[in-house]
Amino acid sequence: MRILVTGADGFLGRGLVAALAAGRIPFERLVLTDRLLGSAVPDGAEAIAGDLADPMFLETLLEPEFDLVFHLASVPGSLAEREQDLGHHTNLLAPLALARGVAARRPGARFVFASSIAVYGDLGAAPVTAQTPTSPLLTYGAHKLMTEVLLSDMTRRGVLSALSLRFPGIVARPVRDSGHGSAFMSQIFHAIADGREYECPVPAHSTCWWMSRQAAVATLLHAAELPASGQTVVQPPVLYASLREVADAVSRVTGRPALLRWGKDEILRRTFGAMPPLNADPARALKFQADADLETLARAALSGD
Amino acid sequence: MRILVTGADGFLGRGLVAALAAGRIPFERLVLTDRLLGSAVPDGAEAIAGDLADPMFLETLLEPEFDLVFHLASVPGSLAEREQDLGHHTNLLAPLALARGVAARRPGARFVFASSIAVYGDLGAAPVTAQTPTSPLLTYGAHKLMTEVLLSDMTRRGVLSALSLRFPGIVARPVRDSGHGSAFMSQIFHAIADGREYECPVPAHSTCWWMSRQAAVATLLHAAELPASGQTVVQPPVLYASLREVADAVSRVTGRPALLRWGKDEILRRTFGAMPPLNADPARALKFQADADLETLARAALSGD
């Protein structure tokens, strides 16, 4: 098995690389790529930095004819909204070029794409499924949706075997991570664990979808090994809870009080904090799993794994 | 008003250009473009041939900073399915480059995009609306859908004012037109009018959505002049009828019998001849109109206009 991980130096990428390096999927070659590679490269893996939308770099990168690609690289939503050319390049042109390049060299390769719940946009109150109509409110979500459409079409034609996973904001990202409008979802974990006060920009009753990095990595690995099912877009199961419920769980797990003040940013609330419930039965039928409960989520989010 | 028409030498483009040249929308400049331009250029219009995905050509083409763009250029579905690189270039990269180029030079320009009902893919029996879930069965439809998503996002950001119109197969295309899997929809008009026998690849009870070129041109012009409504994807009204009903209407209008034999091509039937009814109320509310009835359609389709 020859495996490629893009965005290998990102938050999700580092978690996936650790699991792969630990032997979670046996590999003949494991190649890591990112715009910049700052993390240590595990034994047995190879690392090469570059721009996926650069045809010369792609030619070099794809020489091993990968059987399995995890495409995690992207510019986060808020940053992509401000820097439209960067977003277009990294979140649209790069995945299109990568997917076509992989398919040309190794037709039928498994291509696991980290898509996003940003594809949905304004959701009503009805439970969400992968069939819920999409109407992205951010260019980031539009680009993810366009990539999903391309990957589904390539899978229909048999040139790739792609799975697009619609991830929520993964917690808890490092405090220094920026560019994510959903950063508050991670900050509440760190603030409570550190005994810090934190001014959360949205109200306590805001409802979000929650997933730890461990659950996200397990989702990626499961997608890599899943037999082709005809389902190319998967809405993985998540935990559904308000910020207050999550803050309470973090307090219980850490034994520290939540020193949080709640804000009223309506745009952020509407974009990230007004999620309806999720019907993830189709994904559960394929054996995808969420974190077991909020305390498990809190422990996982704070473990650093 | 500075107007650009791409695909100006195609079937729909020639009809639109005739209406514009006749003064249907007053213009200061009317620029026509296509890969090749074989038709006569009307008085007052300018024509320039080239490849929209070529940045150098686009730079020259967009110099007038257009207020209104009709983007009709595309490679038809069957051809794009066989020639994937050509389809990717013309049906995906070209509209992306054009839309971004237009927006960069004239933010807020009206951009009317000829999308396609191929975005839907396998439809059930329930009436279709623009909210019906999309699952394209052809790369052509996937590229149209991806372009719609980009245009909706650009409209949300205010950099364009785009409308994507989901057209059915337009009738009656010239007999020589190739590359369209739905060619049979046009051939039955010509065969009956010419008194020719014709072997239709799908059964007589196949149901299609019908629109004459006159109705399609009226739809494009209406979209150009419509105030921004927040609706960026429009499913225009069409006539809903079986092939047999349409053949009967053509016979009544021409006074000639239909010398048709019906085939059983299941792929073509599923792709083009298994359409459910359409609920076009949202488009009707915006004053879009279908052909008045099947005999009006037959007369229009055979008029050559």
Interface residues (C-beta under 8 A of the other chain):
Chain A: Q84 H88 L92 L96 R100 Q131 P133 T134 S135 P136 L137 T139 A142 L145 M146 V149 L150 S152 D153 R156 R157
Chain B: Q84 H88 L92 L96 R100 Q131 P133 T134 S135 P136 L137 T139 A142 L145 M146 V149 L150 S152 D153 R156 R157
